[in-house]
Amino acid sequence: MSRSASYPSLEDRVVFVTGGGRGIGASIVEHLCVQRARVAFVDIQREPSAAPVETIRARKLPAPVFLPCMIHPGITRLTRMFRSPSRG
């Protein structure tokens, strides 16, 4: 990844990313680490989520913290709450 933009305001900022183990989420985690943000991310899949951590660490960047977590049930409850006619 080439460093095409610099955002000094992100340095040492704490950032939390959901779904950071693969795809777009992993790219977001990596880009934030390039900016030297302090990143933590969650993902349901443990093994694939180890890859971005190791890649970032190998580049001598601040490594993100990975926490295995499934947030889907919480999202489902939240969606139901907003759809409820009695939410008033």
N, C-alpha and C positions, 0 to 999 in steps of 0.2 A: 504494500500500500504506500503510495507516495503521499507526502505531507504537502497538500496543496493549500491549506488554510490553517491559520493559527488563531486560536481563541484563548488568549491569556486569562480571561475571566473564568475559564473552566479549571484552571490549575488549582489543585487542592480542594475543589468543590466535591461534595459527596453526592453521588448519583446512584439511583436505584433503577435497574432495568428488569422488566419481566420478560420471560422468554428469550433470555440472552445467550442460550446455549447453541443456537443454530441460526442459519439464514440471516435475515435482516437484523434480528436481535443481537447475534454474535458480531455483526459488522458495527452496530451501534456501540457495543461494549468496546471493541477494538479501537474505534475512532475516539471514543472518550478517553481511553487509556493513553493514546497518542498525545492527547491534549493535557495529559497528566492529572486528570480528574481521579478522585478516589471512588472506584466503581464497585458496587455489589450487584449481583444479578441472581435471579431465581429461574429455574426451569424444572420441568417434570422429569427430564431424562438426564440421568447422571453421567453416563459414559460420553455421549456427544458433547456435554457441557465442559468436560475436562479439556477438550481440544483447544478452545479459544484461550483458556487460562495458560496452557503450556506454550502456545504460539506467542502470546503477549510476553510471557516471562522470558522466552528465548530471545526476544527482541530487546531485552533489558529495559522494558517499560514497567511502570508500576502494575503489578498483577492484580486483577480483579478478585473479589471474594465471590465464590459460588456457593449458593445455598439451595439444595434440592427442595423443591416445594411445588405443590399442586394448588393453584389458586382458583381453579375452575369451579369447585363447589361454592366458594364465596361469591363469584361472579353470578352464578345461577341464582343464589338467594337474593342478591342485589337486584337482578333483573326482575325477579318475581315481585319484590317489594315495590318497584316502580310501576309495574303493571297492575298492582292491586288497586281496586276502586276505593278501598277504605284508607288509603295512605294519607288522606286529608290534611 
